[in-house]
Amino acid sequence: MRTQIIIALKLFLIMTVLTGVVYPFFITGISQAIFPFKANGSMLKDGNRVVGSRLIGQSFNNERYFQSRPSAVNYQTLPSGATNLSVTSEKLKEQYIDRRKIFQQRNNLADSTQVPSEMLFSSASGLDPHISLEAAKLQVLRIAKVRSLNANQTGQLLNLIDKVKESRQLGLFGEPRINVLVLNMKMDQLFKNEGQ
């Protein structure tokens, strides 16, 4: 019996070192060597300053920027999550109506304008960094007005949306989409000298 306990303890220690120390260091080393950008959280920088992760949505309250989709957790990573409101929920209906009205008013859109669903509902994680091309294009005139862009510059902004567009995953899954942080950073670079 004592021999079995000693063998079990040795095996426990060996497996703890292998799976708790050796394996994580091995995988970390491989990921740092092969794809360090992704392994370090896909952090985007403006010069030496980290402005956010390409993988996590964030709030853009300034009218000069494209707005992200709503977040049920205010873009907090701990804990991430959804509202868990059902389709019969009155609160969800109120949020839908309020968000639709705010999006239409903020972007000076007609009441009949169809607002993309991602601007009306938060994602399952509350951290989705993407919006549709349509949602981005509906915000262009607001941004052009706030930034005092002329017709040519507004056209450049529309072209920028197409340039930063991400395609379907593996060419099959999802829809073409825009990473809001990437778009806002590229827009700042394009119009860095425009009426700040």
PyMOL commands that set and color helices and strands:
alter all, ss='L'
color gray80, all
select helices_A, chain A and resi 2-34+36-39+90-106+117-119+133-137+140-146+151-164+180-190
alter helices_A, ss='H'
color red, helices_A
select strands_A, chain A and resi 43-46+49-53+130-132+177-179
alter strands_A, ss='S'
color yellow, strands_A
deselect
rebuild
show_as cartoon
